Amino acid sequence: MPAPVPAPDSGSDSGSATGTSLAPAPGVSHPLRIAQVSPLFESVPPTRYGGTERIVAYLTDALLDLGHEVTLYASGDSVTRAELVPCSEHALRLANTRPGMATCLHVLQVEEVVRNAREHQLVHFHTEPYQHAVARHLRMCALTTVHGRLDIPEAVRLYEEYDDQPLVSISRYQRRTLPRAAWAGNVYHGLPPDLYHLDERPRGYLAFLGRIAPEKRPDRAIEIARRAGLPLRIAAKVDDVDRGYYEEVIAPLIDGRDVELIGEVDDAGKQELLGGALGLLFPIDWPEPFGLVMIESLACGAPVIAWRAGSVPEVLRHGETGWIVDSVDEAVEAVQRIGELSRARCRESFLERFTAARMAADYVKIYRARIAQERALAA
């Protein structure tokens, strides 16, 4: 199978060239006062599925471990060591929210952040882009990590308008449609090193983890597993927007024996699923901005078989932590070769490149540069 196009290995434009993990420090000489602004769809951390809110939780804890002061703007049922400013009573996805409620609450969240802006040296947004107009006109010291795709015309138009607002990408591929945006850095996601552990005793099945959605291609995963002669366990949520796809395309393929749908799982469930899997199937059909499930799999020692799309060549090392493929035929071949990959090396690669401590250290460098920039402008 072909090797991937080489990709830069470093996590952040302002971070180390190797992406090596940095151990948390008990304190810093000049601690920062940072606000983290999370979407309200899930709690921080989420109880089940939730990518952005999960990263906000890990980043917040890692910043606290480094000795910084953090205020978290999130749903009221969040659990955090930071100072929590609740901006909704509960996480919105699992609540019976009315149409338009999410928009109203997120706008009110921005208002709350603005009201308290002077208490923070920098405000770090992880939300939809409601904040850009406010930040521009109030000259807030802020930046936004863009967690979603940017290859849609509306996103391009939005960020061309707000080309003065600092952004952080989560992969270099994510930037391709916006090369002239005000990129302040690139930071790969990270997880706490003790969240999952190496399991060197796989139990003869393949795994699929995430969302059941057309762009995630669980149908491909099912075809690959069946052609490889292995069971497939699917741990995934079904959003309302994808309910028709699930019922029409995926449900008829699930027999409960060779193809099993587990549903959404928590961290313990992910450890059991990924730790026991021969490998994770990641047969995406969209420009994935990062793909958190890939590093969750590596943390458990399970190699990843993934399509060459989006961030995949940046996250995986072909022939070391997984196989990067371009077709179902190549994926089936990769399954047959999964035993060539070291599960211990997958875990080591996670520890070297994708810990929360490394992520936090990279962000702190960007924070300090952003704060210095605002001070220079105000002088």
C-alpha positions in Angstrom: 0.0 0.0 0.0 1.4 3.5 -0.8 3.1 5.6 1.8 1.4 8.9 2.8 2.5 12.3 1.8 5.0 13.5 4.5 3.5 15.9 7.0 5.0 18.2 9.6 5.3 16.5 13.0 5.2 19.4 15.4 2.0 20.3 17.2 2.3 24.1 17.3 3.8 26.7 15.1 5.2 28.2 18.3 5.9 24.9 20.0 8.8 22.5 19.9 9.9 21.1 16.5 9.5 17.5 17.7 6.2 17.6 19.4 7.7 16.0 22.5 5.6 15.9 25.6 6.4 18.4 28.3 5.9 17.3 32.0 3.6 19.5 34.0 5.4 22.0 36.2 4.3 22.7 39.8 4.2 26.4 39.1 5.4 29.1 36.7 7.2 32.3 37.3 4.5 34.4 35.7 1.1 32.6 35.8 -1.5 33.8 33.4 -5.2 34.5 34.0 -7.0 32.7 31.2 -10.7 32.2 30.3 -11.7 29.1 28.5 -15.1 29.4 26.7 -16.7 26.1 25.8 -19.7 25.2 23.7 -22.8 24.5 25.8 -23.9 21.4 23.9 -22.0 19.1 26.2 -20.8 19.4 29.8 -17.1 19.8 30.5 -16.0 17.1 30.4 -18.8 15.3 28.5 -20.4 12.3 30.1 -20.3 10.4 26.8 -19.6 11.7 23.3 -18.2 15.2 22.9 -15.0 16.2 21.2 -14.6 20.0 21.7 -15.8 20.0 25.3 -13.5 17.1 26.1 -10.5 19.0 24.8 -11.6 22.1 26.8 -11.6 19.9 29.9 -8.2 18.4 29.3 -6.7 21.8 28.4 -8.2 23.5 31.5 -6.8 20.8 33.8 -3.4 20.9 32.2 -3.2 24.7 32.4 -4.1 24.5 36.2 -1.3 21.8 36.6 1.1 24.3 35.0 0.2 26.9 37.7 -2.1 29.2 35.7 -5.4 30.6 36.8 -8.4 29.4 34.7 -12.0 30.5 34.5 -14.3 28.2 32.6 -17.4 29.4 30.9 -19.5 26.3 30.3 -22.7 24.5 31.1 -23.7 24.5 34.8 -23.4 20.7 35.1 -19.7 20.8 34.2 -17.2 19.4 36.7 -13.9 21.3 36.9 -11.1 22.5 39.2 -11.2 25.9 37.5 -13.6 28.7 38.5 -16.8 27.8 36.7 -19.1 30.4 35.3 -22.3 28.6 34.3 -23.9 29.8 31.1 -26.7 27.3 30.9 -28.3 25.1 33.5 -27.4 21.8 31.8 -25.6 20.6 28.7 -27.9 21.2 25.7 -27.6 18.1 23.6 -29.3 15.6 26.0 -31.8 18.2 27.2 -35.2 18.9 25.6 -34.1 22.2 24.1 -36.4 24.5 22.2 -35.6 25.7 18.7 -33.3 28.7 18.8 -32.4 28.1 22.5 -28.8 27.1 21.8 -28.2 30.3 19.8 -29.7 32.5 22.5 -27.7 30.9 25.3 -24.4 31.1 23.3 -25.0 34.8 22.6 -25.7 35.3 26.3 -22.5 33.4 27.1 -20.5 35.9 25.0 -22.1 38.7 26.8 -21.1 37.2 30.2 -17.5 36.8 28.9 -17.4 40.5 27.8 -18.8 41.6 31.1 -15.9 39.9 32.9 -13.2 40.4 30.2 -11.0 42.7 32.4 -10.6 39.9 34.9 -8.7 37.8 32.3 -5.4 38.4 30.5 -6.7 36.4 27.5 -10.0 34.8 26.5 -9.7 31.5 24.6 -12.9 30.7 22.7 -13.7 27.2 21.5 -17.2 28.1 20.4 -19.1 29.0 17.2 -17.9 32.5 15.9 -20.4 34.7 17.6 -17.6 36.4 19.5 -15.6 37.8 16.5 -17.6 41.0 16.1 -17.5 41.7 19.8 -13.8 41.0 20.1 -13.0 43.2 17.1 -14.8 46.2 18.3 -13.9 45.9 22.0 -10.3 45.0 21.3 -10.5 42.0 23.6 -7.3 40.0 24.0 -8.7 36.9 22.6 -8.2 34.0 20.3 -10.3 31.2 18.9 -9.5 27.6 18.3 -11.4 26.4 15.2 -12.6 22.9 15.9 -14.7 22.3 12.8 -14.2 22.2 9.0 -13.4 25.3 7.1 -13.9 24.1 3.5 -17.4 25.4 3.2 -18.1 28.7 1.4 -19.8 30.4 4.4 -16.8 29.7 6.7 -14.4 31.1 4.1 -16.6 34.2 3.8 -16.8 34.6 7.5 -13.1 34.3 8.2 -12.2 36.5 5.2 -14.3 39.2 6.9 -12.7 38.6 10.3 -9.1 38.2 9.0 -7.9 40.3 12.0 -9.1 37.8 14.6 -6.4 35.4 15.8 -7.2 31.7 15.2 -5.6 28.4 16.2 -5.9 25.4 13.9 -6.0 21.8 15.1 -4.2 20.5 12.0 -2.4 22.2 9.2 -4.7 20.6 6.7 -7.6 22.5 8.3 -6.0 25.7 7.2 -5.9 25.0 3.4 -9.0 27.0 2.5 -7.9 30.0 4.6 -4.2 30.5 4.0 -4.4 34.2 4.7 -6.3 34.0 8.0 -4.7 35.4 11.2 -3.3 32.1 12.3 -1.7 32.4 15.7 -0.6 28.8 15.8 -1.4 25.1 15.2 -1.9 22.9 18.2 -2.7 19.2 18.0 -5.2 17.8 20.6 -3.9 16.0 23.7 -5.2 13.7 26.3 -4.2 13.0 30.0 -1.6 10.2 29.9 -3.5 8.2 32.6 -6.9 8.5 30.9 -6.3 5.2 29.0 -3.6 2.5 29.3 -1.8 0.1 27.0 -3.5 -3.2 26.4 -1.3 -5.7 24.6 -3.9 -8.5 24.5 -6.3 -7.7 21.7 -9.4 -10.0 21.5 -10.0 -10.6 17.9 -12.3 -7.8 16.7 -12.1 -4.4 15.0 -13.6 -1.2 16.4 -15.4 1.8 15.0 -15.8 4.8 17.4 -17.5 8.2 17.0 -20.7 9.2 15.1 -22.8 7.2 12.7 -22.9 9.8 9.9 -22.3 9.6 6.1 -19.0 11.4 6.4 -17.7 8.9 9.0 -18.5 6.0 6.7 -19.5 3.2 9.2 -20.7 1.4 6.1 -17.1 1.2 4.9 -16.1 -0.1 8.3 -18.7 -2.9 8.1 -17.6 -3.9 4.6 -13.9 -3.9 5.6 -14.5 -6.1 8.7 -16.7 -8.6 6.8 -14.2 -8.9 4.0 -11.4 -9.4 6.5 -13.5 -12.0 8.3 -13.5 -10.3 11.7 -16.3 -9.0 14.0 -16.8 -5.3 14.2 -17.9 -3.5 17.4 -19.4 0.0 16.8 -19.5 2.5 19.7 -21.2 5.6 18.3 -24.0 8.1 18.7 -26.7 8.9 16.2 -27.6 12.6 15.9 -31.1 13.6 14.8 -29.7 14.9 11.5 -28.2 11.5 10.8 -31.2 9.4 11.9 -32.4 8.7 8.4 -28.9 7.6 7.3 -28.7 5.2 10.2 -32.1 3.7 9.7 -31.8 3.3 5.9 -28.2 2.4 5.5 -26.6 1.2 8.7 -29.3 -0.5 10.7 -29.9 -3.2 8.1 -26.2 -4.1 8.2 -26.1 -4.7 12.0 -26.8 -8.3 13.0 -25.7 -8.2 16.6 -23.2 -10.9 16.0 -20.6 -10.1 13.3 -21.6 -6.4 13.5 -22.5 -5.1 17.0 -23.8 -1.7 17.9 -22.8 -0.8 21.4 -24.0 2.9 21.4 -22.2 5.7 23.1 -19.5 4.8 25.6 -17.7 6.7 28.4 -13.9 6.6 29.0 -14.1 3.2 30.7 -16.1 1.9 27.8 -13.5 3.3 25.3 -10.7 1.6 27.2 -12.5 -1.7 27.0 -13.4 -1.3 23.3 -10.1 0.1 22.0 -7.9 -1.9 24.3 -9.4 -5.1 23.2 -9.5 -4.2 19.5 -7.0 -5.5 16.9 -7.3 -2.0 15.5 -9.6 1.0 15.0 -11.2 1.6 11.6 -11.4 5.3 10.6 -12.7 5.2 7.0 -13.7 8.8 6.8 -15.1 10.5 3.7 -14.5 14.2 4.6 -11.7 16.6 5.5 -11.4 15.6 9.1 -10.0 18.6 11.1 -8.2 16.3 13.7 -9.9 13.0 14.6 -9.7 12.7 18.4 -10.6 9.0 18.3 -7.3 8.2 16.5 -5.2 9.4 19.5 -7.6 7.7 21.9 -6.9 4.5 20.1 -3.2 5.0 20.1 -3.3 5.7 23.9 -4.8 2.2 24.3 -2.2 0.7 22.0 -4.6 -0.1 19.1 -3.2 0.8 15.6 -5.5 2.8 13.3 -6.5 2.0 9.7 -7.6 5.3 8.2 -8.4 6.9 4.9 -5.9 9.4 3.5 -8.1 12.5 4.2 -7.9 15.7 6.2 -5.5 15.5 9.2 -4.9 11.7 9.0 -1.4 11.9 7.6 -0.4 14.4 10.3 -1.7 12.3 13.2 -0.7 8.8 12.1 2.7 7.5 11.1 2.2 5.1 8.2 3.6 1.7 9.0 4.3 2.6 12.6 1.0 3.6 14.4 -1.3 2.5 11.6 -1.9 2.2 7.9 -3.1 5.0 5.7 -5.2 3.7 2.8 -7.1 4.9 -0.2 -9.6 2.1 -0.9 -11.5 -0.7 0.8 -9.2 -3.2 -0.9 -6.2 -1.5 0.7 -8.0 -1.4 4.1 -8.7 -5.1 4.0 -5.0 -5.8 3.2 -4.0 -3.5 6.1 -6.2 -5.5 8.5 -4.3 -8.6 7.5 -1.0 -6.8 8.3 -2.2 -5.2 11.6 0.0 -7.7 13.6 3.1 -6.1 12.1 2.5 -3.0 14.1 3.7 -2.7 17.8 1.0 -1.8 20.2 3.6 -0.6 22.6 5.0 1.7 20.0 1.4 3.1 19.4 1.3 4.0 23.1 4.8 5.5 23.0 3.8 7.7 20.0 0.8 8.9 21.9 3.0 9.8 24.9 5.5 11.6 22.7 3.1 13.6 20.7 -0.4 13.8 22.0 -0.5 14.5 25.8 -2.6 17.2 27.4 0.6 18.6 29.0 2.2 19.1 25.5 -1.1 20.7 24.3 -1.2 23.1 27.2 2.5 24.1 26.9 2.0 24.9 23.2 -1.1 27.0 24.0 0.8 28.9 26.7 3.4 30.0 24.2 0.6 31.3 21.9 -1.1 33.0 24.9 2.0 34.9 25.9 2.7 36.0 22.3 -0.9 37.2 21.9 -0.8 39.1 25.2 2.5 40.7 24.3 1.0 41.7 20.9 -2.0 43.4 22.6 0.3 45.2 25.0 2.4 46.5 22.2 -0.7 47.8 20.3 -1.9 49.5 23.5 1.4 51.2 24.2 
